[in-house]
Amino acid sequence: MIKNEAYKFFIKQRVLLCILVFIGLKIIFTIYMAGTSETKPTDSYTEYLKILGGELNDEKTAYIEKQYEKLKNVSTGINDLEEQVALGHITQEEYEQTLRELSKTKQEQTEIKLFYQKYQYALENRKQHYIIDEEGWNEVLTTEKMDILLIFFIFIISIPVFCSEYETEMNYLQLCSRKGRDRLTLIKIVMTCMTSLILCLFCLLCDFMRLKFLYGMDFAYAPIQSLTFFKNSGLKLTLWHLMGLIMAVKILGSIFLTVFIMAISILFHKSLITILVSGAGTILPAFLTSSAKLKYLLPLPTGLLSGAGYFFPDIYKYQLVSSDIDLDVEKYLSFSAFTVRERTLHFLLYFIVILILVALIFIGYKGTLRIFLMLSISCMLLCGCAKSDIYNEEVFYENSSESNHIVTDKYYFYQKDNNILCKNIDTGDEFSIIRDPFKQTKDDFECSLSMFATNQYLYYAKDYDQVLIIYRVNLTNFEEDVIYSKEYQGNHYYNLAVVTENKFYVYDSESSDFYEISRKYHKWNCLGNIEYLTTGDYGNKIYYENLNSQLVKMDVSTGKQHIYNDISLHSKYSTQSSRFCIQSDYCYYTNLMDHDYIYKYCFATGENQLILSKSDIIYFATNGHYFYYIGNDNCLYCMDLETKKTELLMKDVGGKIIMSEDYSDIYQILEKDDKIIIEKIERLNFIS
């Protein structure tokens, strides 16, 4: 029976001919696509990948930093070289050799830029972010692509299996005996499914060989987070493992499609109707669903044939939303990642559906539509269609303000060359927050850049070409969001000063006016021409200096203001960052009315208290327990506010002194040989 059925299937129904045609077409298409591809890497790219590819280490870091510096200095290097040979400092041979090296660096600038960006990404997480060639892996792992040629041939071989029996009325003879009804049906199903499986495997093999030829597909052992697409994915898989899982899903999809078509043919008995219904159930969900995830939720072959979406992370998109005065950017979740439970449950449901379809082929079509409807509803109810955005609870500290240098509990942020650089305090790794440092350093690129940070998020604002955009960077995974955008007219340069839970505070460097912006409603309110602005009460209050050098407190929620007439903030020694410091219920300030001595003002009682009889203080900061200051002798001191004992922390301060955002630690920032060094200052010995 098996031999006769195989002869009928492969020869009479011309399935063998279809397989040969399919193999020929697939090979032709594969060779054509590989030959016409314009993305084959250059020799320079391959060389850099061989040197830098894989897990980042100190040797690779030194190499790419050296190449980056060489590229930045190519123009000046050529001019200096010509000057040196003219003065006779170097020989003609040395000049030509060095010139060839500089010319090679100039020719390789595209590769250097690209690998420097890869290097910056790898610095964020050395263990998960490897330097790899992303092109080939992105095509395999991040694209939802059904093989139309494969689907077409599965239709050709699957439809005649039962439709030909019904159309020639041979089904009556087969149903008369138990062997014809059960065993023969099982042989047909197994043979057709095995043929589909072989065709699918051949397709996957051809696609992989094409990508292997074009891109090499190296570093298969790298974590999937090495691809920026999977940056926030929680899956602990390598590229090779994920590719194997996607291939397995597509193989399951081809088998599901085969059984699905045969079940439809049992239901309707006609080839044309089977083609229309099966085609609609397979192709239409991929194009007509408004939700990108819906095709993976429906108990149809479409999701399995696409394959990759079951392993996607959350995907966000942005859309412009216009209001009466603003053009805002709204973030929305376009694809919600499958959880482990959802994914497991969904594959289990697919296996159940396949088993039910096989059973229906044996027992007939009664109840088919009812079962499909129940499965569809159950699948969507159990798996869900979306989930909410994950938001880290944020803590706003006392005395937080805008600065070009910010220290959090883990990172040091500073601005350089129209960019924001992040340095890990523990490891010393440094990378750019703005991903294209070369664009930022172009001569014609003028951008007003400002930042503010908490231990959970970095906020930075770019004012460029009359557009103010505020970004938020999650310091857990460095995912970046646009949280505010506004187009404006006129000559303004807005800088982000302070962020609270409900408000942004920006100032116009042209007019010196401060504005508060509602984070929810995006409404602007002008605070006027004021001086230094900072936070208090953990972001619930704002303190600033008015034009009369008086301290003003404003409640963020109500907007009510209170002026403290008994505090004079003006001092000939103070800088803008040291006029006053807010900690809990106290304001520490230089008192103009008493020789610029340091006073502590209690907001609750209105009492002024002298804490330090020194008039030469040029910088001070406090966390409420210790008072740090620098005098004209350029020494850093620390005074215990309770015991009034003083400690000399550092002689001859050589860098910038910064306290962390939570005021728990104090650091000195030094720049040596164009490198940033962060030194934590410890309290050692007290002096009287």
N, C-alpha and C positions, 0 to 999 in steps of 0.2 A: 504493500500500500504506500509506504514512504517513497519507494523508488518511482512508482507510477505518478504519485502526486508531485514529486520533484521534477519529473520529466514534463508534466503538464504545466507546472509553475514556471520553470526556467526556459523551456523550449516553446511550448504551445502559446503561452502568454507572453513570450519574448522578453522575459525579465533578464535573462543572461545578456541579450543584446542591449537592453537598457543599461545594465551595469557597465558594459564595455563603453557605450557612448558616454555615460556619466564620467567614467574614469578619464576618457580622452578629453572631454570638455573641461574637466577640473584641472587637468594638467596644463592644457592650453591657457586657461584663464590665469592660473598661478604663474606660469612663465611670463605671460603678458604683463601682469601687474608688477612682477618683480623687475622686468625689463624697463617699464615705463616709469618706475618710481624715481622721484627726484630727491629723495631724502637719504640717499646713501651717504654715510659719514665720510668726511675728508680724512686724508692721511694724518693731518695735524690733530684732528679730533680723536682719532684712534690712538695716537701716541699719548695724548694727555689722559685719555681714559685708562690706558695701560699703566700710567704712572700714578694717577690719583684714584682710580676706581677701587671700590670696596670700602671697608670701615676706615674712618678718618683716624690718622695718628699724627704724632708730632712731626715726623719726616714729611708727610704730605702737606701738613699745615705750613711748614717752612717753605716748601716748594711753591705752593700757590701764592703765598704772601709775597715771595720774591718776584714771581712773574707779574703779579699785580702792581708792585712798586715799579718794576721795569717798564710796564706799559704806561703808567702814569707819567713817567719821567722820560719817555722816548723823545719828545720834541725838544725838551731842554737838554737831554743827553746829546743829541746830534749837534746842537749849537755849541755846547761846551766842548765837544770833540773837535769841532772845526777850530775853535779858539785855541785848544791845546796843541794841535798840530801846527797852527800858525806861529805859536810862540816857541815851538820846538820842544815842548815837554814830552811828546810821544813821537815815535817814528812813524813813517808812512805805512809800514806793514802793520803796526799796532792799530793805527787809525783805520785801515781797511778791514782788519779782523773785527774790531769793535763795531764798526759801521754795519758789517754783515749781520752781527748778532742783534743790533738794534732794528735793522730792517726786517729780520726774521720775526722779532717780537711784534713789530707793527703789522706784519702780514697775518700774524696769528691772533690779532686782537679779538676777533669774533669768538674764537675758542676760549681765550683767556677770560673774556667777559662771562661766557656761559658757564665755565667751570668755577669761576669765582662765585657766581650765584649758587651753584650746587654746593660749593664749600660753605657758604653762609647758611644754607639750609641744614647741612650736616652738622654744623656747630651747635644747633639747637638741641640735638640729642644724638650723640655719637653712637650709641648702642643700637638705635633704631633707624637712623637716617644715614644710609650709605650713599656714596657717590656712584651713580650708575648711569647708563644710557637709558633714558626713560621712554624713548619713542616706541620701541617694539613692545615693551611690557605694558605701556599704556594702551596700545591697540588690542592686546590680548585681555587685559584685566579691567579696563575702565570703559570699554565701548559695548553698548547693547546692540549686538549685530546678529541677525538671523541669516543663515545661509539659504538664500532663495533657491539656488540650484539644487541643494539637497532636499529642500521641502518639495520642490517640483517633482523630483524623481521618486520620492517617497509616495507622493500622490499616484504617480504612474503605476508603481508596483503594487500598491495596497488596494486601490479601488476595484480592479478586476477580480480579486481573490474571491469575493462573495457575490458581487454584482453580476458577474458573468453567469454564475449558477442560477441566480434569480431570473435574469433576462432570457436564459435558454430553458428555464423551468427544470433544470437538472436538480434543483434543490429537493423536489418531491421524491426523486429516487434516493438521494442521499439520506433524507430524513426517515426513510422507511426502516432502515436498520440502525442498530445501536452504534456499530462501528462508524457508519457514515455520519451519524449525528454527533458523536463524542470524539472518537479517535481521529477521524479525518479533519474535524474542525480544529482540534488541538495541533495537528501537523501543519495545517495552513497558517495558524497564528504563529507558531514557533518559527517556521521557515521565513515568513514575511518579516517578523521582528529581527531575526538574525541577519537578514539581508539589509535591513535599515541600519542595524548596528554597524555592519561592515562599511556601508557607505558613509556613515557619520565618522567613523574612525579614519577613513581615507581622507575625508574633508579636513579633519583636524590635523592630520599629518601633513597635508599639503600646505595648509595655512602656517603651521609652525616652521616648516622648511623654508617657506618664503621669507618669514620674519628672521629666521636664522641667517639666511643669505644676506638680507638687507642690513640687519642691526647686530648680528652676533648673538644676541640674547644671553649676554654674559651676566655674572653675578646673580645667578638664580637662587643662591643661598641667602641673599639679602632679605631683611624684613620687608613686608609690603609697605610699611611706613616710609620706606625710601622713596616711594612715589608720592609726590605732594598731594595727589588725589586722596590717598589713604592716610594723610597726616594725622587725622583725628580718629582713625579706626581703632577699635579695641581688639581686633583679631590678632592673635599671636601666630602668624603664619609667615612663611617665606614666599618669595615670588613663585618658586617652583611648586610649592604645595597648593597655593591658591589657583595656579593655572591648572593643576591636576583636578582640583575640585570643580572648576568651571567646565572642564572637558567632561567630567563625569555627569554633571548636570545636563549638558547638551546631549550626551548619549542617552540619558534617561528621557530627555525631551523627544528625541527621534523615535524611541520605542513607544512613548506615550502617543505621539502623533499617529504612528502606525495602527495602534490599537483603537485610537479615537476614530480614524477613518473607517476601519472595519466595522466598528460598532454602528457608525452612521449608515453604512451600507446595509447592515442587517435591519436597521430601523426603516429605511426608505426604499430599499431594493433597486433603486435606479441610479445609474452612474452619474447622470447630469445633476440630479438632486444631491447626491453624495458630494460631488465636486463643489457645488454652491454652498452647502451647509458647512462642510469641513473647511473650505477656504475662508468662509466668513468667520468661523470659530477660531481659526488659526491666525489669519492675517489682520483682520479688522481690529482686534484688541491692541495691537501694536501701534496703531495710528489714530484711532478714534476715541481713546480714553483721555480725559482731561488730567487725570492723576497719573504721574509717571510710575507709581507703584501698583496701580490697579491691575495691570496685566500680569503681575507676579502673584496677585491675590486670587485671581479667578482660577477655578479648576480646569484650565484649558492648557494646551501645549505651548502657548505663546511665551510664557515666562521661562519655562525650561529651555526652550530653543534659543532665547536670548542669553540666558545663563548668568551673566556677570552680576546682574542687579541684586541677587540674593546676598552678595557680599559687599555691597556698596556701603560707605559710611553715610551719615547725614549729609545731604547736599542742600546748600542754601543758595538762593538767588536774590537779586535786588531789582526793585522796580522804582521808577520815579513817580512820586505822588505830588501833584500840584495843589496848592491851596491858594488863598486869596493873595498872599504876599510872598510865599516861599515855594521853592521847588525842593521837596524832601526826598530822601532815599529811604525806602522801606525794605527791610529784610524779611524774607519769608522762607519757610521750609518747603522745598520743592520735592524732596525725596527723603522719606523717613527710613533710616536703616533698620534692617531686621535684627531683632534681638536673637540670642541663641535659642530661646524658647520658641519664638515665632518661626525661626528657620527650621528647627527640628520638627515642630508640629506641622509645618507646611509640607515638608518632604514626606512625612508620614501620611498626610492627606492625599498626596499624589499617588503614593503606592496603593492606598485604599481605593482611589478612583480607578486606577489601572486594573486592579483585581475585580472591581465591580463591572467594568466594561468587558473584561474577559468573560466574566460570568454571564453577562447579558448576551454576549455572542452565542453562548451555549443555550440559554433558556428563552431568548426572545426579547422583544422590545417593551413589554409591559412594565410600567413603572419607571422607565428610563428618564423621562423628563422630570418627574417628581423627585427622583434621587439627585439629579443634577442641580435642580433648584435648591434643594435642602443643603447640598454640599457647598454651593456658592454662598448662601447666607451664612452657614456655619463658619466657612473659611474667613469671611470678612469680619464676622463678629469675634472670632478667636484671635485673629492676627492683628486686627485694627488697621486703620488707614494712615495714622500719623501719630506723632508724639511731640510733646512740647520741647522747646529749646531749653538746654541745660544752662543754668546761670549760677555762677559762683557767688555766694553771699559776700558782699563787699563791706569792708570796714574803713571808714573815713577817720583820719586822725586829727589831733589838734595841730594848729599852726602849719597846715599844709598849704603850699603855694606853688605858683609856676616858677620853674627854674630851668636853666640849661644843663644842670647837673642834678640828678636824683638818685638816691640810694634807697632800695627797698630791702626786705629781709634776705633776698637771694641775688639781686641784680643791681648793677650800676648803669644808669642810662645817661648818655651825654650826646650833645649835638656836634657834628663835624661835617663840613662840606655839604651842607644842605641835606644831611641825613641824621638819623638817630641810631646810635650804636649801643648795643647791649653787651655788657661784660658780666659773666658769671663770677660772683665774688669767690666762690669756693674753688672752682676749677680753672678760672682765668680765661675760659673760652670767650671769644668776642665775635659778634655777628651783627649784621645790619637789620634794623627793623623795616626800613624801606628797602624793598628787594632789589631795585636796580640802582646801585650806587653810581654807575656810569652816567645814567640819565640825570641824576641829581647834580653831578659836577660839571655839566655842560655850561659853557660860558653864557649862553642865552637863557639859562633856566634860572628865573628869579622867583623864589618861593619864600613866604613868611612861614616859618616852622616853629611850633611851640609844643610843650608837652606838660603833662601832669600825671602822677602815678600814685597808686596805692599798692599794697602787697599783692592784690589780686589782679589788677588791671593797669595797663599803661594806656593813657589817652594822649593822642597827639592831633594837632590841627595843622592843616596846610591851607594857606591862603594864596591861591594862584589864579591869575587871569580872572579876577573878580568873582571867584568862587571860594567860599569857605567850606571846608570839609573836615569833620571831626571823626577820627577813627578810634576804635577801642580794641586793644590787643589783650587777649586772655593770657596771663603769664603762666598758666598751667601747661597749655599746649601751643601758645603763640598763634592761635587762630585770630584773624583780624576781621573786624566788622566796620562798616560805615554806619555810624549811628546818627549823624546829622549832616545836612548839606544845605547850603543857601547861596543863591546867586544875588549879587547886589550891584548897584550902580554907584559911580563916584570914586573919589580917590581915598581909599581906606586900606589899612593893613591890620587885620584882626589877629590877635594872639590869644590862645587859650590860657587863662590865668588859674582858675580853680574849678574843680568838679565836685559837686555834692550829689546826694542821692536823687534829687529832683531838678537840679539846675546846673547849667554851664555858666561860667563867668568869663567873659572875654573883654579885652580892651583894644581900642583902636590906637595904634602907635602914631597915627597921623594927628588925631585930635586929642589923644590922652583920655578919651571918655571910656568908662567901663559900662558893660551891658550884662544883664542876666538873661539867660535864655531858658525857658521851660523845657525840660527834657521830654515831657509828655506832649505838650501842645505847641512847642516851638515858637512861643511868643517872646518877643524881645521887650526889655524894659531898661531904659537908660538910667544909670546911677550917677551920671555926671562926670565931671573932671576931678578925679580923686587920685590919691597916691597908693602906696603899697596896700594890697588886699590879701587877707589870709582867712583860714577857717578856725572855728572854735566849736566846742560842744559836739565833737565828733561829726562835723559837717552840718549841724543843725543851725549854726549861726555863722555870720560873716562879719569880720572886723576889717576896717580900713581907716586910712588917715585922710581927713578932709583937707581942704586948701588952707585951713587955719591951724594945721598941725594938731588937730584934736582927734581923739580916737572915737570912732563911730561903730556901734554894734547894730547889726540888722538881723532880724529873725528870718530865716530862709522861707519858712512856711507862710508867715503873715505879711512879710515885707515891712514890719514896724521897725523904726530906727530909734536909737538912743545915743545922744552925744554926751561924752564924758568931759565936762568942762574943766575938771580938776586934773587932767593929764595933758602935759605939753610934750609932744613927741619930737620936736625939732632939736637937732644937735649938729654941731659943726663936725663931729667925728663920725657920726653914724653913717653907714651905707644904707641903701634901700632895703637890704635884707636883714638889717639889724636894728631898725628903729624901735620895734617892739616885738614881743614874743608872747603868744597866748598859750597858757597851760591851765586846763581845768577852770577854776574860778579866779584866776589871777592873770594880770598883765605885767610883764617885765619890760621896763623901758628905761632909756636914758632921760633923766629929769633935767631939763634946761634950767629950771628955777633953782637948782642946787648943784651947780658946777658940773653938770652932766654925770652925776653919780647914778648908779643903778638902783632903781626903786622897784618895789613890787606893789601893785595896786590890787586890792580885793574888790571884785565886782559886787559881792554880797553886802559888804559893810561900808564900802567907799573909803577904806583906810589905805593911806600911802605908807609904806614901810621901806626904810633904807636897808639895802642888803649888801652893797659894796661901795666903799668910798674911794673910787677911782674914776678919774675923768679922762683917761687916755685910751678908753676901750674902743677899738675899731670894729670888733665883731663879737657877738655873743649869741648863745642859744641855750635852751634849758629843757629838761624833761620833767621838771617839777621836783626832782630829787637832787640833781646836780646842775650847777651853773657853769657853762664853758665860756671862756672869753679869750680874746687875743688883744694884747696891748701894743703900745708903740715899740716895745722891745722885741716884737715879733715872736713872742713866746706864747704857747697855749697853756692855759691854766684850767683847773677844774675845782670848783668850790662846792662842798657839801652844804646844801641849803639849811639843813637842820643843825649841824654842829659848827658851821662857818669855817671849817678847816679847809685849807687850800692845797692843791697838789699841782706841781709843775709836770705837765704831761709831755711837753716837747719844746726844745729850744730851736730857734731859727726855723720857723715853719716855712717849708719850701714849696708847698703845694696848696691846693684848695681844701679847706676844712668843711666837711658836710656831715650832717646828722642824718640817720636813716629816717624814713617816713614815720615810723612809730616812735622815734626819739629814744630807742633803746641802745643804740651804738653810735659812735662817732668815728669818722674815717678821714684820712688824708689822701687826697688824689694827686698823684705826681705824674708828670709826663717826661719820660726819658727816651731819647732816640726814637721819637715819634710813637712810643708805646705808652699806654696808660697803666699805671701801677696803683693798686688800691691797698692802703695800709690801715688796718683796724688799730685804733689807739686804745690801749688798756690803761685803766686807772691803777697806779702803782703806790707811790708813797705820798702821804699828806705832809704839807709844811704849814707852819703857823704863820 
